[in-house]
């Protein structure tokens, strides 16, 4: 293709050979591939409760995932905003499948925005354990936090810190870590043709050096015997095999581990290249490393405080040292259902993840989300937060009302609804049994409590 940089063409011919490069080049003119991942927190069996436009064959290498057919736009469905599914690039699903997170573990997604892999991890953890999702770039961290909320994740902490700032807080702490590193983006050339103009011959070397810095901090945070997955959406061996070689030389306590996933090239050497001319996906690189059980564990606690970020930004939801008086929880939960490990911060009531052993670990970090936000103060009254609505199942709510498709669209546009003679009070509104948000029945009208910033017409 004439718009591919010559240095890139030479690189790919070296990696793939002439015939392989011809097949790869041809694939760049083919339609982009997309996938829909069902939220296993809502549907553990990976099925859809009702028809969603464009869902086709199953993606064999990830649970609950379907290829999206043609030009279908399932993202327009109210169920997308309800967190029933996440639209994701198919080959990118492989990294979390290789990571294989389990309920009850401590897991870190170190470069997490926009949240596709984080929410995939959360679904496999089934709300048990601790998931820390970190994104250094503040604006991207906001998008990450929003997707964690939309998908109803209860056990996630969202931070925005450089890996070197995060590591002192979590020495030898995590069972599994995903490093989906910033890269030169060669796997984006079909989906985002403008990325071709941003690529240069020096891009891989600079990205590889940055990946090494990130991996070195990840190594500090992984517990002995833990699992580390390093992935990129690029093809060159400088950022992929080259980084693995450099990393294992500098960190001999790590070794590559063979893996395999249905429908994908084997990972016998501990890594696999996924090319768009060989699979239904845009392209990815994924590798699996394990830390020796003989590696040093967490350092002994001393009087010396760990390094903290200088003058950290503190949002309304960041933990504070002085406890605040608890606010009364609004009447939205079913009788007998309650959250444990409650925490007040900045006028907001949080349900902390059960897997978070000590909230003081987060001191000095910029924290956007500390588990599940249950309620917040509006003037002198407490209101249930939209995050709680997204995480609740209908059976966990005090009052529910099932909407039609038309009513759901009106609700997400911010309209009040006339739904008949219903019990007054906060009500969880659903579509196909999927939570959409809260309304408040009063005077025969369901007042709209869908967040203004999320409304769409």
MIVO-100277 format. One record per residue (C-alpha): x, y, z; residue in one letter; chain. Coordinates in steps of 0.5 Angstrom, whole numbers, plus 500, padded with zeros to 3 digits. Layout:
! residues N
((X Y Z) "A" "A")
...
END
This chain:
! residues 457
((500 500 500) "X" "A")
((503 507 498) "X" "A")
((501 510 504) "X" "A")
((505 505 509) "X" "A")
((512 508 511) "X" "A")
((518 505 507) "X" "A")
((522 503 513) "X" "A")
((515 500 516) "X" "A")
((515 496 509) "X" "A")
((522 494 510) "X" "A")
((521 492 517) "X" "A")
((515 488 516) "X" "A")
((518 484 510) "X" "A")
((524 482 515) "X" "A")
((519 479 520) "X" "A")
((514 476 515) "X" "A")
((517 475 509) "X" "A")
((515 477 502) "X" "A")
((509 472 502) "X" "A")
((507 474 509) "X" "A")
((508 481 508) "X" "A")
((503 481 501) "X" "A")
((498 477 505) "X" "A")
((498 482 511) "X" "A")
((498 488 506) "X" "A")
((492 486 503) "X" "A")
((489 485 510) "X" "A")
((489 492 511) "X" "A")
((484 494 505) "X" "A")
((479 489 509) "X" "A")
((474 491 513) "X" "A")
((475 493 521) "X" "A")
((474 487 526) "X" "A")
((470 488 532) "X" "A")
((467 484 538) "X" "A")
((462 485 543) "X" "A")
((464 482 550) "X" "A")
((458 481 554) "X" "A")
((459 483 562) "X" "A")
((460 477 566) "X" "A")
((458 480 572) "X" "A")
((451 481 569) "X" "A")
((451 474 565) "X" "A")
((456 469 568) "X" "A")
((454 464 562) "X" "A")
((456 470 557) "X" "A")
((449 470 554) "X" "A")
((445 476 552) "X" "A")
((438 476 555) "X" "A")
((435 479 549) "X" "A")
((437 481 541) "X" "A")
((443 486 540) "X" "A")
((444 488 533) "X" "A")
((450 485 529) "X" "A")
((452 480 534) "X" "A")
((455 474 530) "X" "A")
((459 468 531) "X" "A")
((463 467 538) "X" "A")
((470 469 539) "X" "A")
((473 463 541) "X" "A")
((479 466 545) "X" "A")
((475 470 550) "X" "A")
((469 468 554) "X" "A")
((462 471 553) "X" "A")
((465 475 546) "X" "A")
((461 475 539) "X" "A")
((464 478 533) "X" "A")
((460 484 531) "X" "A")
((457 483 523) "X" "A")
((458 489 518) "X" "A")
((456 496 520) "X" "A")
((452 494 526) "X" "A")
((451 499 531) "X" "A")
((450 496 538) "X" "A")
((453 501 542) "X" "A")
((446 505 540) "X" "A")
((442 500 544) "X" "A")
((440 503 551) "X" "A")
((443 496 554) "X" "A")
((450 499 552) "X" "A")
((450 504 557) "X" "A")
((447 500 562) "X" "A")
((453 496 562) "X" "A")
((451 489 559) "X" "A")
((456 489 554) "X" "A")
((463 493 552) "X" "A")
((465 493 545) "X" "A")
((472 491 544) "X" "A")
((477 490 538) "X" "A")
((477 482 538) "X" "A")
((485 480 538) "X" "A")
((486 485 544) "X" "A")
((481 480 548) "X" "A")
((487 475 548) "X" "A")
((491 479 554) "X" "A")
((486 478 559) "X" "A")
((485 471 557) "X" "A")
((492 469 558) "X" "A")
((492 473 564) "X" "A")
((487 468 567) "X" "A")
((485 472 573) "X" "A")
((481 469 579) "X" "A")
((476 471 584) "X" "A")
((479 473 590) "X" "A")
((486 475 587) "X" "A")
((489 482 587) "X" "A")
((490 484 580) "X" "A")
((493 490 577) "X" "A")
((492 493 570) "X" "A")
((498 498 570) "X" "A")
((496 502 564) "X" "A")
((488 501 564) "X" "A")
((485 506 560) "X" "A")
((480 506 557) "X" "A")
((478 500 561) "X" "A")
((476 495 556) "X" "A")
((481 490 559) "X" "A")
((480 492 566) "X" "A")
((473 491 565) "X" "A")
((474 484 562) "X" "A")
((479 482 568) "X" "A")
((473 485 573) "X" "A")
((468 480 570) "X" "A")
((472 474 571) "X" "A")
((474 476 578) "X" "A")
((466 476 579) "X" "A")
((466 482 584) "X" "A")
((471 478 589) "X" "A")
((478 480 591) "X" "A")
((481 487 589) "X" "A")
((482 490 582) "X" "A")
((487 496 582) "X" "A")
((486 500 575) "X" "A")
((491 505 574) "X" "A")
((492 510 568) "X" "A")
((497 516 569) "X" "A")
((494 520 564) "X" "A")
((489 524 568) "X" "A")
((484 525 562) "X" "A")
((484 518 560) "X" "A")
((483 516 567) "X" "A")
((477 519 567) "X" "A")
((474 515 561) "X" "A")
((477 509 565) "X" "A")
((473 511 571) "X" "A")
((467 512 567) "X" "A")
((467 505 564) "X" "A")
((468 502 571) "X" "A")
((462 505 573) "X" "A")
((458 503 567) "X" "A")
((460 496 567) "X" "A")
((458 495 575) "X" "A")
((464 494 578) "X" "A")
((464 493 585) "X" "A")
((471 491 587) "X" "A")
((476 496 583) "X" "A")
((480 502 585) "X" "A")
((482 507 580) "X" "A")
((488 511 580) "X" "A")
((492 516 576) "X" "A")
((499 515 578) "X" "A")
((506 514 574) "X" "A")
((508 507 575) "X" "A")
((514 509 579) "X" "A")
((509 513 584) "X" "A")
((505 507 585) "X" "A")
((510 501 586) "X" "A")
((512 504 593) "X" "A")
((505 503 595) "X" "A")
((504 496 593) "X" "A")
((511 492 594) "X" "A")
((510 485 592) "X" "A")
((503 485 593) "X" "A")
((499 483 587) "X" "A")
((498 476 584) "X" "A")
((497 478 577) "X" "A")
((499 484 573) "X" "A")
((497 486 566) "X" "A")
((502 491 563) "X" "A")
((498 493 556) "X" "A")
((504 498 554) "X" "A")
((503 504 550) "X" "A")
((507 502 544) "X" "A")
((508 505 536) "X" "A")
((501 502 535) "X" "A")
((502 498 528) "X" "A")
((496 494 530) "X" "A")
((492 500 529) "X" "A")
((494 501 522) "X" "A")
((487 499 519) "X" "A")
((482 501 524) "X" "A")
((486 508 525) "X" "A")
((489 510 518) "X" "A")
((492 516 521) "X" "A")
((496 512 526) "X" "A")
((501 511 520) "X" "A")
((503 518 519) "X" "A")
((505 518 526) "X" "A")
((509 512 526) "X" "A")
((517 513 525) "X" "A")
((523 509 524) "X" "A")
((525 511 531) "X" "A")
((518 510 534) "X" "A")
((519 502 536) "X" "A")
((526 504 540) "X" "A")
((523 510 544) "X" "A")
((517 505 546) "X" "A")
((521 500 548) "X" "A")
((525 504 553) "X" "A")
((518 506 556) "X" "A")
((516 499 556) "X" "A")
((522 497 560) "X" "A")
((521 502 565) "X" "A")
((514 500 566) "X" "A")
((515 493 567) "X" "A")
((521 494 572) "X" "A")
((516 498 576) "X" "A")
((511 492 575) "X" "A")
((516 487 577) "X" "A")
((516 490 584) "X" "A")
((509 490 585) "X" "A")
((508 483 583) "X" "A")
((508 477 589) "X" "A")
((513 471 588) "X" "A")
((510 466 584) "X" "A")
((505 471 581) "X" "A")
((503 472 573) "X" "A")
((505 478 569) "X" "A")
((502 479 562) "X" "A")
((506 484 557) "X" "A")
((502 486 551) "X" "A")
((502 491 546) "X" "A")
((498 493 539) "X" "A")
((504 493 535) "X" "A")
((508 488 531) "X" "A")
((516 490 531) "X" "A")
((521 485 535) "X" "A")
((524 491 538) "X" "A")
((518 493 543) "X" "A")
((516 485 543) "X" "A")
((521 480 543) "X" "A")
((526 485 544) "X" "A")
((523 488 551) "X" "A")
((522 481 553) "X" "A")
((529 479 552) "X" "A")
((532 485 556) "X" "A")
((527 485 561) "X" "A")
((528 477 563) "X" "A")
((536 479 563) "X" "A")
((535 485 568) "X" "A")
((530 481 572) "X" "A")
((532 473 572) "X" "A")
((527 472 577) "X" "A")
((522 472 571) "X" "A")
((521 466 566) "X" "A")
((517 466 560) "X" "A")
((511 461 560) "X" "A")
((508 457 555) "X" "A")
((500 458 553) "X" "A")
((495 457 548) "X" "A")
((488 460 547) "X" "A")
((483 457 542) "X" "A")
((483 460 535) "X" "A")
((490 463 536) "X" "A")
((497 462 534) "X" "A")
((500 458 540) "X" "A")
((505 461 545) "X" "A")
((509 455 546) "X" "A")
((515 460 547) "X" "A")
((511 464 552) "X" "A")
((509 469 547) "X" "A")
((505 470 541) "X" "A")
((504 475 535) "X" "A")
((497 476 532) "X" "A")
((496 479 525) "X" "A")
((490 481 522) "X" "A")
((492 477 516) "X" "A")
((492 470 520) "X" "A")
((486 472 525) "X" "A")
((479 476 525) "X" "A")
((483 482 529) "X" "A")
((487 488 528) "X" "A")
((493 485 531) "X" "A")
((496 484 538) "X" "A")
((502 481 541) "X" "A")
((501 478 548) "X" "A")
((506 474 553) "X" "A")
((506 471 559) "X" "A")
((511 471 565) "X" "A")
((512 468 572) "X" "A")
((516 471 578) "X" "A")
((519 465 581) "X" "A")
((517 463 588) "X" "A")
((524 464 591) "X" "A")
((524 472 589) "X" "A")
((524 476 595) "X" "A")
((517 478 598) "X" "A")
((514 484 601) "X" "A")
((519 488 605) "X" "A")
((518 489 612) "X" "A")
((514 495 615) "X" "A")
((518 500 618) "X" "A")
((517 507 621) "X" "A")
((520 510 614) "X" "A")
((514 512 610) "X" "A")
((514 510 603) "X" "A")
((515 515 597) "X" "A")
((509 519 596) "X" "A")
((507 523 590) "X" "A")
((509 531 591) "X" "A")
((502 535 592) "X" "A")
((498 530 589) "X" "A")
((491 532 586) "X" "A")
((485 530 591) "X" "A")
((478 529 588) "X" "A")
((472 529 592) "X" "A")
((473 521 592) "X" "A")
((480 521 595) "X" "A")
((481 518 601) "X" "A")
((482 522 607) "X" "A")
((486 521 614) "X" "A")
((481 524 618) "X" "A")
((474 520 618) "X" "A")
((468 523 617) "X" "A")
((461 522 620) "X" "A")
((457 516 616) "X" "A")
((451 519 612) "X" "A")
((445 515 612) "X" "A")
((444 510 606) "X" "A")
((438 512 602) "X" "A")
((432 507 602) "X" "A")
((434 503 595) "X" "A")
((436 497 598) "X" "A")
((432 490 598) "X" "A")
((431 488 606) "X" "A")
((437 484 608) "X" "A")
((442 486 603) "X" "A")
((447 491 605) "X" "A")
((454 493 603) "X" "A")
((460 492 608) "X" "A")
((467 496 609) "X" "A")
((463 502 608) "X" "A")
((468 509 608) "X" "A")
((466 516 608) "X" "A")
((470 521 604) "X" "A")
((469 528 601) "X" "A")
((461 527 603) "X" "A")
((461 521 599) "X" "A")
((459 514 602) "X" "A")
((463 508 599) "X" "A")
((463 500 599) "X" "A")
((471 498 599) "X" "A")
((473 492 596) "X" "A")
((473 486 600) "X" "A")
((480 485 598) "X" "A")
((483 492 600) "X" "A")
((487 490 606) "X" "A")
((488 497 608) "X" "A")
((486 504 605) "X" "A")
((492 508 608) "X" "A")
((496 504 602) "X" "A")
((492 509 597) "X" "A")
((495 515 601) "X" "A")
((498 520 597) "X" "A")
((496 517 590) "X" "A")
((491 521 586) "X" "A")
((484 516 587) "X" "A")
((478 517 582) "X" "A")
((474 511 585) "X" "A")
((475 507 591) "X" "A")
((471 501 590) "X" "A")
((463 502 589) "X" "A")
((460 509 590) "X" "A")
((454 508 594) "X" "A")
((451 515 596) "X" "A")
((453 522 596) "X" "A")
((451 529 599) "X" "A")
((446 534 595) "X" "A")
((446 540 599) "X" "A")
((443 537 606) "X" "A")
((441 530 603) "X" "A")
((444 524 601) "X" "A")
((442 521 594) "X" "A")
((444 514 591) "X" "A")
((449 515 586) "X" "A")
((449 512 579) "X" "A")
((455 508 580) "X" "A")
((450 504 585) "X" "A")
((445 503 580) "X" "A")
((449 500 575) "X" "A")
((452 495 580) "X" "A")
((445 493 583) "X" "A")
((442 487 580) "X" "A")
((434 488 580) "X" "A")
((433 483 586) "X" "A")
((438 487 590) "X" "A")
((434 493 590) "X" "A")
((428 495 594) "X" "A")
((424 497 588) "X" "A")
((424 496 581) "X" "A")
((421 498 574) "X" "A")
((422 494 567) "X" "A")
((422 499 562) "X" "A")
((420 498 554) "X" "A")
((426 500 549) "X" "A")
((422 506 548) "X" "A")
((422 508 555) "X" "A")
((429 506 556) "X" "A")
((431 511 551) "X" "A")
((427 517 554) "X" "A")
((430 515 560) "X" "A")
((437 516 558) "X" "A")
((435 522 554) "X" "A")
((433 525 561) "X" "A")
((425 525 560) "X" "A")
((421 524 566) "X" "A")
((416 518 565) "X" "A")
((409 516 567) "X" "A")
((409 509 569) "X" "A")
((402 508 572) "X" "A")
((401 507 580) "X" "A")
((408 505 583) "X" "A")
((410 505 590) "X" "A")
((413 512 591) "X" "A")
((421 513 592) "X" "A")
((427 511 589) "X" "A")
((426 506 584) "X" "A")
((431 502 580) "X" "A")
((429 502 572) "X" "A")
((431 496 568) "X" "A")
((431 494 561) "X" "A")
((431 486 559) "X" "A")
((433 486 567) "X" "A")
((439 490 566) "X" "A")
((440 496 571) "X" "A")
((440 503 567) "X" "A")
((439 508 573) "X" "A")
((435 511 578) "X" "A")
((428 514 578) "X" "A")
((424 517 584) "X" "A")
((417 516 583) "X" "A")
((413 522 586) "X" "A")
((406 524 585) "X" "A")
((405 519 579) "X" "A")
((411 521 575) "X" "A")
((418 518 575) "X" "A")
((423 523 576) "X" "A")
((429 522 572) "X" "A")
((435 521 576) "X" "A")
((440 519 570) "X" "A")
((446 523 570) "X" "A")
((446 530 566) "X" "A")
((453 528 563) "X" "A")
((451 522 561) "X" "A")
((444 524 557) "X" "A")
((444 522 550) "X" "A")
((438 524 545) "X" "A")
END
